[in-house]
Amino acid sequence: MVASSLNVSIPEPLKAYVEAQVDSGDYGTPSEYVRDLILDDRDRRLTRLEDRLLENLKSKPIDFSDEELAQGNFVNLCRSKLRQSR
């Protein structure tokens, strides 16, 4: 994976917190800490989506047309179907 830069502004207390996490030795750099937070967030969101899909499937099936599936982005399709079923 090719790394790229992203500049983020945060309040001083949060900056100090990130630096403390690095100083604790758990992370080598602030970038490693932020990457870890982002990956955790992504995993948590995917798990929540999976849980909601399974919960919904237990109550009623979700139908996907061939055209919908051919469009590609299955995660967004699932989110859309879940919103429609509320």
ChimeraX attribute file (.defattr): number of C-alpha atoms within 10 A of each C-alpha:
attribute: neighborCount
match mode: 1-to-1
recipient: residues
	/A:1	3
	/A:2	3
	/A:3	5
	/A:4	5
	/A:5	6
	/A:6	6
	/A:7	5
	/A:8	5
	/A:9	7
	/A:10	9
	/A:11	7
	/A:12	9
	/A:13	9
	/A:14	11
	/A:15	13
	/A:16	12
	/A:17	11
	/A:18	18
	/A:19	15
	/A:20	14
	/A:21	16
	/A:22	17
	/A:23	13
	/A:24	10
	/A:25	9
	/A:26	11
	/A:27	17
	/A:28	12
	/A:29	15
	/A:30	16
	/A:31	14
	/A:32	13
	/A:33	16
	/A:34	13
	/A:35	12
	/A:36	13
	/A:37	12
	/A:38	12
	/A:39	11
	/A:40	12
	/A:41	12
	/A:42	12
	/A:43	12
	/A:44	12
	/A:45	12
	/A:46	13
	/A:47	12
	/A:48	12
	/A:49	16
	/A:50	15
	/A:51	12
	/A:52	15
	/A:53	17
	/A:54	13
	/A:55	11
	/A:56	15
	/A:57	12
	/A:58	10
	/A:59	8
	/A:60	10
	/A:61	10
	/A:62	13
	/A:63	9
	/A:64	12
	/A:65	7
	/A:66	8
	/A:67	8
	/A:68	12
	/A:69	11
	/A:70	9
	/A:71	9
	/A:72	10
	/A:73	10
	/A:74	13
	/A:75	12
	/A:76	10
	/A:77	15
	/A:78	17
	/A:79	14
	/A:80	11
	/A:81	15
	/A:82	15
	/A:83	9
	/A:84	8
	/A:85	9
	/A:86	6
